[in-house]
Amino acid sequence: MGIRSITLSDFRNYESKTFEFSDGVTVIAGENARGKTNLLEAIYLLGVGESFRAKRTEEMVRFEQELGRVSGEVPLSKKDIINLEVMVNGGTVMGKIVNKRKYLVDGVSRRRKDILGYLPLVLFRPEDVDLISGSPDVRRKFLDRLMIQVDKVYEHSLSTYEQALRRRNRILDAVRDGTASRYSLAFWDGLLIKHGQVIQDKRRELTDYINGLFEKSELFRKLKVVYDLSVISESRMAQYADAEVAVGYTLVGPHKDDLIVKEGTRDLSIYGSRGEQRMAVLALKMGEIYYLEERGKKKATLLLDDIFSELDEEHKQEVLRVMSGRQVIVTTADEEDLLMFKKAEIVKLK
């Protein structure tokens, strides 16, 4: 059903602004630095519970304000509507220490995981080329942000794994300094192995699904995603035990995994042209859409952040094709792009 409306209060450059969206295509048009990407970031915050670009939560709060707020109406059916809200701050409000992010569903305080799944989202940005050419961390985040929207077991294992990893790394650092015993690692080793294996099994399932789609696609059938996992097991952790103490952090596990996209035997991150890399990104995004919809049992809302200038005609037509039948929110600074969306709602930012 998508998102019906969103209100931004002291969020980025917005003091107070409400936007309404159609069930089809809504185009947000305006010159650069008018807040188009900020709006998509706010929608993404409601759906996924985090920003796709802010390194610190307080970056999302309007300058010289303590608290930013985003709230949106999301239809669950023709009659039922749920209100999602996220409040962001720098860690203190009116002199009191508070959580930097607060999540609410229909006005009731919830955890981040409780808002996931109501508003499934797929984001397209020019920066997505980093999915191919960037660091492994970018590709792991791609997997995680997709999976947590539709798989509560994955979300739980990922959250538990990340907390255990931070704790284990602190202990490793203490063991290296002689202030803790290696026996202190035993509990955390077991926790990492248990939840790390869940994460890797589900990541493998996802990459197999995407490869299955590629095999059926005329446009992407030459592509293949290779899941390069850092196997986590009792024997591997024992193998790296001394090395981990020496460096003070964990050397194996899902936090070291990577994805490699190949055309034939060519690794496109190394040997692909810029055009081939953008094609591979589009292929991954198509896989993301179909996986999200199949597992989540509802249509995804597509957020397209000024991407058409980056695409050739063939891939532009593929994006237009996949937009059909879905809610799409598009930003553009190019008036000519409006010609592609004859039945779209147009919102112009000034």
C-alpha positions as a printed NumPy array, in Angstrom:
array([[  0.   ,   0.   ,   0.   ],
       [  3.033,   2.291,   0.41 ],
       [  3.076,   5.574,   2.279],
       [  0.179,   8.046,   2.145],
       [  1.809,  11.105,   3.721],
       [  4.818,  12.219,   5.723],
       [  5.451,  15.172,   8.031],
       [  8.959,  16.454,   8.728],
       [  9.605,  18.67 ,  11.744],
       [ 13.094,  20.138,  12.307],
       [ 14.477,  17.408,  10.061],
       [ 17.493,  18.405,   7.943],
       [ 16.49 ,  21.634,   6.139],
       [ 12.771,  21.293,   6.922],
       [ 11.247,  23.307,   9.755],
       [  7.761,  21.887,   9.256],
       [  6.468,  20.347,   6.054],
       [  3.903,  17.71 ,   5.052],
       [  3.987,  15.776,   1.781],
       [  1.288,  13.546,   0.331],
       [  1.954,  10.751,  -2.149],
       [ -0.099,   8.991,  -4.784],
       [ -0.369,   5.213,  -5.074],
       [  1.545,   5.474,  -8.341],
       [  4.393,   7.827,  -9.206],
       [  5.126,  11.024,  -7.3  ],
       [  7.902,  13.204,  -8.677],
       [  9.714,  15.589,  -6.337],
       [ 11.247,  18.221,  -8.618],
       [ 13.518,  21.093,  -7.739],
       [ 16.97 ,  22.543,  -7.992],
       [ 19.85 ,  21.09 ,  -6.03 ],
       [ 20.   ,  21.801,  -2.269],
       [ 16.202,  22.124,  -1.982],
       [ 15.796,  19.028,   0.201],
       [ 14.811,  16.313,  -2.292],
       [ 17.21 ,  13.71 ,  -0.932],
       [ 16.373,  14.794,   2.622],
       [ 12.759,  13.843,   1.946],
       [ 13.746,  10.39 ,   0.692],
       [ 15.971,   9.995,   3.739],
       [ 12.991,  10.732,   5.998],
       [ 10.861,   8.097,   4.236],
       [ 13.711,   5.608,   4.479],
       [ 14.054,   6.362,   8.19 ],
       [ 10.41 ,   5.396,   8.715],
       [ 10.739,   2.158,   6.762],
       [ 14.154,   0.879,   7.815],
       [ 14.755,   2.773,  11.051],
       [ 18.054,   4.352,  10.042],
       [ 19.467,   6.825,   7.557],
       [ 21.098,   5.676,   4.332],
       [ 23.713,   8.445,   4.547],
       [ 24.047,  10.07 ,   7.991],
       [ 27.17 ,   8.975,   9.853],
       [ 25.79 ,  10.473,  13.071],
       [ 22.143,  10.658,  14.105],
       [ 22.395,  14.346,  15.004],
       [ 23.153,  15.213,  11.367],
       [ 19.445,  14.699,  10.661],
       [ 18.368,  17.389,  13.136],
       [ 17.835,  20.871,  11.714],
       [ 20.626,  23.322,  12.528],
       [ 20.488,  24.74 ,  16.063],
       [ 17.568,  22.481,  17.057],
       [ 17.64 ,  19.701,  19.647],
       [ 15.082,  17.325,  18.215],
       [ 13.943,  16.278,  14.757],
       [ 10.785,  14.337,  14.03 ],
       [  9.441,  12.345,  11.084],
       [  5.97 ,  10.815,  11.07 ],
       [  4.08 ,   9.083,   8.307],
       [  0.743,   7.445,   7.558],
       [  1.029,   3.953,   6.107],
       [ -2.175,   2.173,   4.979],
       [ -2.391,  -1.47 ,   6.03 ],
       [ -5.638,  -1.981,   4.133],
       [ -8.35 ,   0.172,   2.581],
       [ -9.671,   0.958,   6.063],
       [ -6.707,   0.606,   8.431],
       [ -3.877,   3.116,   8.651],
       [ -0.852,   2.937,  10.932],
       [  1.219,   5.929,  12.02 ],
       [  4.987,   5.443,  12.15 ],
       [  7.187,   8.023,  13.841],
       [ 10.909,   8.414,  14.435],
       [ 12.46 ,  11.116,  16.595],
       [ 16.162,  11.922,  16.279],
       [ 18.454,  14.011,  18.458],
       [ 22.065,  14.472,  19.507],
       [ 21.766,  12.52 ,  22.753],
       [ 20.455,  15.271,  25.003],
       [ 17.069,  17.023,  25.043],
       [ 16.385,  19.867,  27.473],
       [ 19.518,  18.935,  29.375],
       [ 18.557,  15.288,  29.821],
       [ 20.452,  12.352,  28.326],
       [ 18.152,  10.392,  25.989],
       [ 18.402,   7.793,  23.25 ],
       [ 19.414,   9.38 ,  19.951],
       [ 16.543,   7.7  ,  18.145],
       [ 13.046,   6.936,  19.39 ],
       [ 10.533,   4.855,  17.463],
       [  6.758,   5.035,  17.841],
       [  3.917,   3.058,  16.309],
       [  0.528,   4.765,  16.645],
       [  2.014,   6.988,  19.327],
       [  3.332,   4.1  ,  21.443],
       [  7.091,   3.816,  22.02 ],
       [  8.586,   0.751,  20.322],
       [ 11.938,  -0.742,  19.409],
       [ 13.424,  -0.314,  15.966],
       [ 12.641,  -3.892,  15.01 ],
       [  8.941,  -3.233,  15.69 ],
       [  8.618,  -0.74 ,  12.824],
       [ 10.272,  -2.985,  10.238],
       [  8.064,  -4.516,   7.548],
       [  5.262,  -1.96 ,   7.546],
       [  6.836,   0.063,   4.741],
       [  9.106,  -2.098,   2.535],
       [ 11.485,   0.12 ,   0.594],
       [ 14.04 ,  -0.148,  -2.187],
       [ 16.309,   2.839,  -2.688],
       [ 18.076,   3.764,  -5.933],
       [ 20.855,   6.392,  -5.741],
       [ 23.766,   7.42 ,  -8.007],
       [ 26.05 ,   6.436,  -5.121],
       [ 24.834,   2.843,  -5.447],
       [ 27.746,   2.172,  -7.791],
       [ 29.684,   1.678,  -4.549],
       [ 27.807,  -1.62 ,  -4.263],
       [ 30.224,  -2.867,  -6.899],
       [ 33.299,  -0.662,  -6.607],
       [ 33.155,   0.221,  -2.895],
       [ 34.271,  -1.585,   0.242],
       [ 32.827,  -4.926,   1.443],
       [ 31.058,  -3.052,   4.247],
       [ 28.792,  -1.386,   1.65 ],
       [ 27.751,  -4.757,   0.262],
       [ 27.153,  -6.239,   3.722],
       [ 24.88 ,  -3.305,   4.537],
       [ 22.999,  -3.958,   1.302],
       [ 22.309,  -7.521,   2.456],
       [ 21.439,  -6.511,   6.007],
       [ 19.092,  -3.641,   5.156],
       [ 17.199,  -5.899,   2.775],
       [ 16.983,  -8.912,   5.07 ],
       [ 15.904,  -7.129,   8.255],
       [ 12.815,  -5.803,   6.471],
       [ 11.393,  -9.273,   5.865],
       [ 13.114, -11.706,   8.239],
       [ 12.75 , -11.265,  11.988],
       [ 15.066, -14.205,  12.704],
       [ 17.771, -12.531,  10.641],
       [ 17.21 ,  -9.207,  12.393],
       [ 17.49 , -10.869,  15.809],
       [ 20.634, -12.802,  14.899],
       [ 22.249,  -9.749,  13.319],
       [ 21.515,  -7.559,  16.343],
       [ 22.761, -10.224,  18.77 ],
       [ 25.85 , -10.911,  16.675],
       [ 26.829,  -7.241,  16.463],
       [ 26.448,  -6.756,  20.22 ],
       [ 28.433,  -9.92 ,  20.977],
       [ 31.124,  -8.908,  18.484],
       [ 31.654,  -5.556,  20.185],
       [ 31.867,  -7.244,  23.585],
       [ 34.25 ,  -9.946,  22.344],
       [ 36.538,  -7.38 ,  20.722],
       [ 36.801,  -5.488,  24.004],
       [ 37.746,  -8.713,  25.776],
       [ 40.32 ,  -9.566,  23.102],
       [ 41.861,  -6.151,  23.611],
       [ 41.972,  -6.791,  27.371],
       [ 43.527, -10.241,  26.852],
       [ 46.215,  -8.661,  24.709],
       [ 46.89 ,  -6.126,  27.476],
       [ 47.006,  -8.869,  30.118],
       [ 43.942,  -7.632,  32.046],
       [ 41.612, -10.512,  31.086],
       [ 41.82 , -14.269,  30.572],
       [ 41.143, -16.123,  27.342],
       [ 38.535, -18.129,  29.239],
       [ 36.438, -14.948,  29.252],
       [ 35.89 , -15.445,  25.506],
       [ 34.1  , -18.802,  25.711],
       [ 30.542, -17.49 ,  26.129],
       [ 30.93 , -14.879,  23.402],
       [ 32.521, -17.403,  21.043],
       [ 29.43 , -19.583,  21.321],
       [ 27.101, -16.65 ,  20.749],
       [ 29.014, -15.505,  17.658],
       [ 29.074, -18.996,  16.171],
       [ 25.363, -19.617,  16.757],
       [ 24.097, -16.35 ,  15.318],
       [ 26.865, -15.973,  12.743],
       [ 25.855, -19.249,  11.14 ],
       [ 22.22 , -18.129,  10.975],
       [ 23.291, -14.898,   9.243],
       [ 25.468, -16.715,   6.727],
       [ 22.839, -19.355,   5.926],
       [ 20.293, -16.646,   5.169],
       [ 22.761, -14.543,   3.165],
       [ 23.537, -17.624,   1.092],
       [ 19.817, -18.179,   0.523],
       [ 19.452, -14.578,  -0.656],
       [ 22.358, -14.744,  -3.111],
       [ 21.031, -18.044,  -4.491],
       [ 17.653, -16.352,  -5.013],
       [ 19.228, -13.409,  -6.857],
       [ 21.273, -15.736,  -9.071],
       [ 18.084, -17.605,  -9.904],
       [ 16.526, -14.346, -11.104],
       [ 19.586, -13.519, -13.204],
       [ 19.322, -16.87 , -14.974],
       [ 15.766, -16.004, -16.042],
       [ 16.585, -12.44 , -17.144],
       [ 17.412, -11.55 , -20.728],
       [ 19.195,  -8.4  , -19.558],
       [ 21.184,  -9.844, -16.641],
       [ 21.634, -13.517, -17.472],
       [ 25.439, -13.189, -17.856],
       [ 25.804, -11.973, -14.275],
       [ 26.445, -14.04 , -11.171],
       [ 26.736, -13.085,  -7.51 ],
       [ 29.401, -14.959,  -5.557],
       [ 28.939, -14.994,  -1.795],
       [ 32.467, -14.828,  -0.37 ],
       [ 31.827, -15.784,   3.236],
       [ 34.252, -15.83 ,   6.132],
       [ 33.139, -19.128,   7.644],
       [ 32.552, -18.991,  11.372],
       [ 32.925, -22.203,  13.372],
       [ 34.615, -23.485,  16.485],
       [ 37.57 , -24.834,  14.505],
       [ 38.122, -21.589,  12.592],
       [ 37.994, -19.503,  15.743],
       [ 40.548, -21.832,  17.311],
       [ 42.702, -21.481,  14.203],
       [ 42.781, -17.685,  14.518],
       [ 42.856, -17.489,  18.323],
       [ 46.455, -16.297,  18.682],
       [ 46.198, -13.868,  15.772],
       [ 43.032, -12.34 ,  17.23 ],
       [ 44.699, -11.719,  20.577],
       [ 47.647, -10.145,  18.784],
       [ 45.467,  -7.634,  16.888],
       [ 42.753,  -7.246,  19.531],
       [ 39.695,  -7.966,  17.375],
       [ 37.742, -10.806,  15.746],
       [ 39.1  , -11.963,  12.393],
       [ 36.421, -14.371,  11.14 ],
       [ 32.667, -14.265,  10.765],
       [ 29.855, -12.507,   8.857],
       [ 31.394,  -9.08 ,   9.544],
       [ 34.151, -10.143,   7.124],
       [ 31.841, -11.452,   4.369],
       [ 31.713,  -9.976,   0.881],
       [ 29.747, -10.187,  -2.363],
       [ 31.469, -10.406,  -5.735],
       [ 29.484,  -9.687,  -8.883],
       [ 30.893, -11.334, -11.994],
       [ 30.134, -11.355, -15.679],
       [ 31.43 , -14.719, -16.726],
       [ 34.754, -14.958, -14.908],
       [ 35.334, -11.196, -14.717],
       [ 35.056,  -9.527, -11.325],
       [ 33.198,  -6.333, -12.234],
       [ 34.569,  -4.456,  -9.223],
       [ 38.029,  -4.75 , -10.789],
       [ 37.538,  -5.247, -14.518],
       [ 34.101,  -3.751, -15.17 ],
       [ 33.616,  -0.424, -16.926],
       [ 31.577,   2.258, -15.182],
       [ 28.619,   1.33 , -17.381],
       [ 28.951,  -2.366, -16.553],
       [ 29.141,  -1.562, -12.852],
       [ 25.948,   0.503, -13.04 ],
       [ 24.287,  -2.365, -14.896],
       [ 25.327,  -4.751, -12.109],
       [ 23.944,  -2.358,  -9.475],
       [ 20.619,  -2.253, -11.305],
       [ 20.587,  -6.05 , -11.398],
       [ 21.136,  -6.251,  -7.632],
       [ 18.37 ,  -3.715,  -7.063],
       [ 15.965,  -5.757,  -9.177],
       [ 16.849,  -8.772,  -7.061],
       [ 16.219,  -6.699,  -3.953],
       [ 12.737,  -5.7  ,  -5.142],
       [ 11.593,  -9.216,  -5.976],
       [ 13.046, -10.805,  -2.842],
       [ 11.519,  -8.141,  -0.623],
       [  8.102,  -8.544,  -2.208],
       [  8.116, -12.334,  -2.293],
       [  9.216, -12.712,   1.329],
       [  7.293,  -9.736,   2.691],
       [  4.055, -10.484,   0.793],
       [  3.519,  -6.845,  -0.187],
       [  4.644,  -4.456,  -2.903],
       [  7.74 ,  -2.384,  -2.212],
       [  7.815,   1.391,  -2.466],
       [ 10.651,   2.501,  -4.738],
       [ 12.689,   5.598,  -3.864],
       [ 14.586,   6.912,  -6.893],
       [ 17.019,   9.7  ,  -6.111],
       [ 17.888,  11.516,  -9.35 ],
       [ 19.144,   8.364, -11.064],
       [ 18.029,   8.696, -14.677],
       [ 20.959,  10.819, -15.798],
       [ 23.199,   7.893, -14.777],
       [ 21.443,   5.275, -16.934],
       [ 21.648,   4.436, -20.624],
       [ 18.403,   4.042, -22.553],
       [ 18.139,   0.254, -22.135],
       [ 18.543,   0.358, -18.371],
       [ 16.328,   3.426, -18.1  ],
       [ 13.545,   1.438, -19.772],
       [ 14.125,  -1.444, -17.342],
       [ 13.618,   0.908, -14.386],
       [ 10.467,   2.348, -15.966],
       [  9.178,  -1.198, -16.518],
       [  9.696,  -2.241, -12.888],
       [  8.012,   0.963, -11.682],
       [  4.716,  -0.21 , -13.14 ],
       [  2.216,  -1.289, -10.487],
       [  4.295,   0.023,  -7.583],
       [  4.354,   3.199,  -5.554],
       [  7.359,   5.215,  -6.701],
       [  8.766,   8.449,  -5.307],
       [ 11.235,  10.043,  -7.693],
       [ 13.448,  13.082,  -7.269],
       [ 14.894,  15.085, -10.128],
       [ 16.56 ,  18.393, -10.829],
       [ 16.005,  18.018, -14.572],
       [ 12.705,  19.332, -15.95 ],
       [ 13.063,  17.024, -18.976],
       [ 12.713,  13.985, -16.706],
       [  9.107,  15.022, -16.042],
       [  8.256,  14.007, -19.605],
       [  8.828,  10.363, -18.679],
       [  6.087,  10.435, -16.039],
       [  2.915,  11.478, -17.834],
       [  0.507,  10.312, -15.107],
       [  2.64 ,  11.268, -12.125],
       [  1.834,  13.633,  -9.3  ],
       [  4.36 ,  16.495,  -9.459],
       [  5.608,  18.237,  -6.325],
       [  7.918,  21.181,  -6.974],
       [ 10.275,  22.337,  -4.236],
       [ 11.209,  26.   ,  -4.254]])
